Amino acid sequence: MTNQPPMPDQMPPPDWREQRHAERWQRRQERHARGWGGGAWIGGVVLIFLGVVFLAQNMGAPLPKNWWAVFILIPAVASFSSAWTLYRRSGGMMTAGVRGGVVGGAILTLLAISFLIGLNWGRFWPVILILVGAAVLGGGIWRR
């Protein structure tokens, strides 16, 4: 018996885990090539924002009472970004994932705006029901 490597036509099929790992690695490389380096930039933006807010406060600038509501916009932006990515991957089709991302981002954005401008949320909460109902109707219409 000899310890020769198998011939190319006798090679076992690649393990699906290895293939999936290679695909993930490729996507990471593409993101880094675009300059976004994963999700680390979010932490930097949050720290810069906090520094600007506290500096403005120390300088005597009037800040909204509920300035913290801006942090609700972080998951809203992530939701819109996810919807956009799913939209591009589906070839421009409005899938359930895309609709969910848009509706979720819209709800979070409206919630943040309502806190920032001081709306009485107890009066305007039915807006969420309206948006969810519109998403359900839109789902039925876009499938046809």
C-alpha positions, 0 to 999 in steps of 0.5 A: 500500500502506498500513501499517495493522495487521491486523484482529483476525480476520487476526491470526496465532495466538499463539506457543506460547513466548509463551503458555508464558512467560505461564503461567510468569509467572502461576504466579510471581505466584501464588507471590509472592501466597502469600508464598513469593517463589520459593525464596529463603526456603530460604536464609534458613531454612538460615542461621537454622538454622546460626546457632542451631546455632553459637550453641547450641554456643558456649553449651555446649549438647550437640549430636548428633554428626551434627547436619549430617544435618538438611541431608538433610531439605532435599531431603526436604521439597522432595520432599514438597512436589513430591509435594503439588503434583503431587497437587493438579494431578492433581485428587487422583489418585495418579500416578507422580510423586506416589508417587515424591516421597513415596517419595523424601522418606520415604527421605531422612527415614529416612536423616536420622533414622538419622544423627541418632540414630546408628543403624548404617546398615549394619544398616538399609539394607534399609529402602530396598529395602522402601520401593521395593518397597512403592512398586512394589506400590502403583503396581500397586494404585493404577492399577486 
